[in-house]
């Protein structure tokens, strides 16, 4: 049966796009205290958009950190309820000099919107706001729809668990729908069956009590940068297997059937390398690229600094060196346990010539959703309806820290229905979101509600 959704979308495409661009102009950077007012302004903008889209009520709600935005459209308490989760906060845009255009001045080039937050996650959660508008304005709603749009996902959602626990009745639903992930391509759509967990730490290495002249003291006093580099290098062996004792103890190894399914996904290694500008891929021996980024845990250095990094030369032996290090975790690994293992490891391998301080930034648990669930089947059918082919089930490589807490507190499953692409430059300069994907998401989401209500 034909639906009036496409006609409404076609008539309002320009407005839908411009509204998203307005949201992208707000520098809602949760990691930086100087953007507190921007966070509040963005939350108010999200609330306004929910009310204009058809929510019966929407409010900005306080947490112990940045506010969350709640909205709802209840058509019949007896009908199924879908809770849409997303986040309005974004990653810091640095390094600014690598952006082709300013990160908070959205620029359209070749059908792509370049701006911080375009794909992660403003453009993606806003698809759901516009899908609600379409369903509401065309009188075709078949489910109740609730929204929980938070402002701290990019810093690990430290306060959302407490918020959810205190608002269980308000957030009560039958399924949680999240668009904060990607698909393989528009030609080969996919649905994530899970996301990896996260342990994020910072390591500080201290040598002498002050910066020293590298000629006078070099060779006699340990260089913290050298020691830190050696410590980091020790985390992997020659096969890029993680060497830290206990790291793999709880890993649930993917079975041959899942590995076979993952490796059936279309993949062109040369195209993959060319797009990234690398001549060779790097990773754990014995696993394919998709396996390395989905079913296997990893450790990566996210930042490292120390000594003199300004213009010109300064021959200094630095007093301190620092690194930010993250581990992506797979099912059955605990972020608390892995964090403890990482912190103890860096402290235990430090030579007596330096002192090491290691501390947690934030973490989150891995999450898997069953592909035989009502929600997953509804999502798969929706994607097949608009793309013309069934989506490929894959595991996402990223992390959404709140997932395991949402299921634990609310007792319902999460469905990942992302429309981004892996090359959207998430967390990097020149983040982008294809306008075609944005519209395709708005077109597809109403079908999820239809099929979920029918199931």
N, C-alpha and C positions, 0 to 999 in steps of 0.2 A: 504494500500500500504506500503510495507516495505521501511525502510529508511536506508541510509548508515551510520547513526550516531553511532550505536552500534559497528560496525566494527572499526570505527575510534577511538572510546573510548577504545575499547579493545586493540588496537595497541599502545595506548599512555597513558595507565593507570599509569604506573610507573613514567613517566615524569610529568603528571598532579599532582600526589601526591608530588613528590619532589619539584616542583615549589611552591606548597602551603606551604611546610615545610620551604622553604627558606624565604618566606614572614613572617612566624611565628617567625623566628629568630630575627627579627628586633623589639626592645622594644619600640614600638610606643605608649607611654603612654602620652596621651594628658593632663592629670591632673598635670603633673610634669614638671616644666620649664627646669629642667636639661636634659630632653629628646627632646628638640627642634630640635637638629640636627638629632636625630633618626626619628622624625616625617617627616622631610624634605627628609631624605633618603628613608623612606617607601613610601612617595608620588611619588618619582622618580621611585621606583621599580614598583609601580602600573601602572604608565604611560608606562613604558617599556613593562609590560605584556600586556597592552591593544594594543599597536602597534604590538607586536609579534603575538597577537591573530587575528589580521586582521583589527583593526580600521584604517580608512583612516587618522585620526589625533587624537592626544591625547596630553594634556598639563596639567602641574601643574599650577593651578591658585591661585593667592593670595587672601586671605580674611583678615579681621581685626585680625584674629587669625591664627590657623594652616591652611595650604593650602588645597584646594580641588583639586581633579583630574577629568578632563573631557575628555571623548573620544567619538568617534562616527564612525559608519559604515553606510553610506547612500547608499542604492542600487537604490532607486527610490523615489523621493520626493512625488510621488502620493500614495505610499504605506503607511500603518500604521506605526507609530513610537512608539517604546517602550523605555521608560526611566528607566534604572536600577539604583536604589539608594542603596548605602551601605556605610560602614565606615571602614577605615583602622586603626583608633585609638582603643586602648584597655584599659581596667581597670587596675589600679595598681595591682600588683600581691600579695601584702602583705596579710596575714602573710607568709613570705617566708619559715619559718620552717615547715609549714604544707604541702608544696609541696613534693611529692615523688621524683620528678626530677625537675631541674631548670626550671622555667616557660618559658624561651625563648630558651630552648634547646629541641625542640619537640621530644617526645619519643613515640614510637608505642608499645602498649601492648594490646594483645588480640583484634587486629583489630581496636584499638582506638588510635587517635592522642592526646596525652596529651601536652597541651601548652596553654599559655595565648593567647586568640584571636582565638583559633581553631574553635569554634562554633560561637563566638561573636566578630567580624563578618567576619574575614578574610577568613576562610574556606568557609563560605556561599556566600559572594559576589564573591569569586574566582570561584565558580561554574559557574557563569554567564560569566566570562571571558573565561573559557574553552568551554562553550556552544557556545559562539560566534565563537571561533576557529573552532569548529566542523562544524557549519553552513557555515562559510566562506570557509573553506578548502574543503568541500564537495559540494560547490556551491548549497546549499539548502536554502539560506536565503529568507524569505518571508516578512520580516519586516525590517525597518530601526531600528538600535539599538543605543541608546545613554547611556552613563554612567556618573553618578555623584557619586563619591566616596569621602566622606568628612573625615575630621580628628578631629572632635570635638563632635561626637555624645555622647561619654561617659561623657562629661561635659555639656550636654544640648544643643548642637548646637547653641551657642550664636550668632554666626556670619553668619550662613548659610542663615537665612531669608533675610538679606540684600544682600547677594551674589545672591540668587535666583531672588530677585526682580530686580537686576541690569542685569540679564542675561536671561530674559524671552524668548527672541527669540532663543537664543542658546539652551535652555532646552525645547523648544516647542516639545510636544509629544501628543500621544493619550491615554496613560495609563502609570502609574508608577508601576514598579515591584520591590518588596522588599523581600529579603530572610534574615531576621534578627529576625526570630521567630522559633517556634518549632512545631512539630506535636505530636499527642498522642503516636504513636509508628509506627514502620515499618509494623506491622500487621494491625494496624488501623490508616491509614493516615488521616490527618485532614488539614483544611485550616483555618487560623485565619480570622475572619470577622471584627476584630478591635483590637485596643490596648488601654490600659488605659492611662490616663494623669498622670502628675506628679507635685507635689509641694515638693521642698526639702529645708529645713531650717536648721539653726544651732542656738542652744540656749546656752547662756553663763550665768551662775549664779555666782555672786560674793558675798562673805560674808565679812569677815574682810579684812583689807588692806594688810595682809600678812599671810602666813601659820603660824599656832599656835601650841603650845604644847597641845596635846589632853588631857593630864591630868590636866594641869593648867587651860585650858579654856573650855574643854569639858563639856557640860551641861549648859554653860552660854552663848555661842555664837553659832548661827545657823551654821550647817554644810552644805555647798552648795551641796554636793553630796546627802545628805539625802533629802534636799528640792527639788532638781531636780528629784530624784527618786519618790517622792510623787506627783510632778506635772505630770510626765509622767504616773504614775499609774492612775491618775484621768481621763485620756483620754478615758478609757473604763469602762463600767459597768460590773456587774456580768454575763451578757449574751454576753460579748465581743462586745457590741454595742458601737459605738463612742459617747461620751457624749458632745463633744464640740458644743455649741450652733451654729446653722446655717449650720453645716457641711453637712447635708443631704438635705438641702432645695431644691436644684436644681437637685437632682438625678432622672434620668429617670428610673423608676422601670421596670425591664424586665417582660414581659407578660408571662402568663402560657404556651403559645406555645413555646417560646424560652427556658423557663426553662425546659420544657419537653424534648426538643431536646438536651439541654446540658446534661441532666441526662441520656440520652440514650447512651452516650459515654461509652465504656467499662471501668470499674473501679474496681480494687481490693484493698479495703482499707487496708487489712493486708499487701499486697505486697507494697503498697505505704508507710506504716509506717516502714516496715522492711528495705526498701531501704534507708530511711532517718535516721534509727536508733532511732525512737521515739516510745513510748509506747501508746501515745494517741494524737489525733489531736486536734487542738485548732482553734477556729474561731467563727464568728458571729452566734449565735443561730438561727436556722430556715433555714439555707442554707447548701447545699451540698459543698463538697470540690471544685468541678469545678465552682460552683456558687461563692464561696468566692474568688476564684482566677481570676474570669473573669468579672462577672456582678456587683460585689459589691466593693465600695471604701474601702480603708484600711489606717491605720496609723501604721508605724513601726519605731522603733528606729534602726538606722543603725550603730551607734557607740556612746559610752559613756565613758567618762574618767575624771580623776581629782585626786588630791592627789598623794600619793606615790605608784608606781606600779612596782618598781624595785625589785631586789632580797632581800630576808630577810625582816625584819620589820623596820618600821619607824613610830612611834606614832605621827602622825601629823593630825591636823584639817586643811584641805586645804582651801585656800582662794577662789579657783575657781573650778567650775565643768562645763563640756561641754557635749552636745549631738547633734548628727546629726539625724534629723528626716525627714522621707519622707511620703507623702500621695499619694496613687495611686487613680486616679480619673476615674469616668465613665461618659458616655455621658451626656451632658448638664452642667456638673460641669466646672467651670472656674478656671484655675490654679492661675490666679491673685487674684480672690475672695477668694479661699481657702487659699492661702498664707497669705492674709491679716487677715483672720479669725484665722489661726494658730499663727501668730505673736502676734496678739492682745490677744489671749487666754493665752499664756504663760506669757505675761507681766501683764495681769489683775489678774491672780490667785497667783502671787508671794506675799509672806508675806513681811511685812516691814523690816524684819530682813536681807533681801538680796536685791540685785539689779539684774535685768534681762535684758539682751541684746539679742534680737532675730533678725536674718537677713536671707534674701533669698540667697540660692545658685543658684538654677535654677529651671525651671518648663517647662511644656509642656501640650498641650491639648489632651484629649481623641479623638480617631478617630474610625469611623465605615465605612465599605464599604458594599454596597448592594450586596446580593448574586444573584440578578437577573441581574446584569450588565454583559456586554459582556466580560469584563476582568475576572471576577470571574468564569464565565462559562467556559472560555478557560482554566483557571488554574485547575478547577475541572476535566475537560475532560482530560487534560494532566496527572494529577495524576492518574486518573482511567486507562488511557492507560498503564502506566508503573507499577502501583501497582496491577492492576487487580480488584480494588474495588473503589467505589466512596468515596471521602474524606468526613469526618464529619465536618460541619461548627462549629467552636468554637470561643469564644472570648479569645484573648491572655491577660495574666496578666501583661506583661511588658509594657514598654513605649518607643515610638520612638518620641521624642519631635518635630521633624521637620514635621511630617505627615500633621498636619492641615495647616501648613504654605505652604507646597508644593501644596496642593490642592487649597488653597486660591490664591496663586500667579500664578499658572499655569492652574487652572481651570479644572483639570482632576482628575480621581479617582485613588486610590492606591489599588494594589492587594498584599496581603501578601502570600508568597509562601515559607515558611521556611521548612528546612529539619533537623533541630536540634531536640533534645529531651529534655524534662524537666529535666532529670538527667545529663545534660552535665556540671553541676557545673559552670554555668555562674556567673561571678563576684566572684567566690570562688577559693580556692586552687584546683589544679588538674583539671582545666577545660579540657574538652575533646570533641572530635568530631569523631563519628564513620566513618571509611573509607567507609563502605557500604553506609552510608547516603550521603557522599560526592559524590560518583560515581552515586548514584541514582538521586541526584539533577542534575548533569551534563546530565544524560540520559533524565530526564523529561523536563527540561527547553526548549529544542528545540521544543517540542510538544506545549508548550504554544505559542510560536511565530507562529507556523503553524496554530493552531486553532484560535488564535486571528486574524490573517490575513484573514482566511476563514470567520470568523464571520462578 
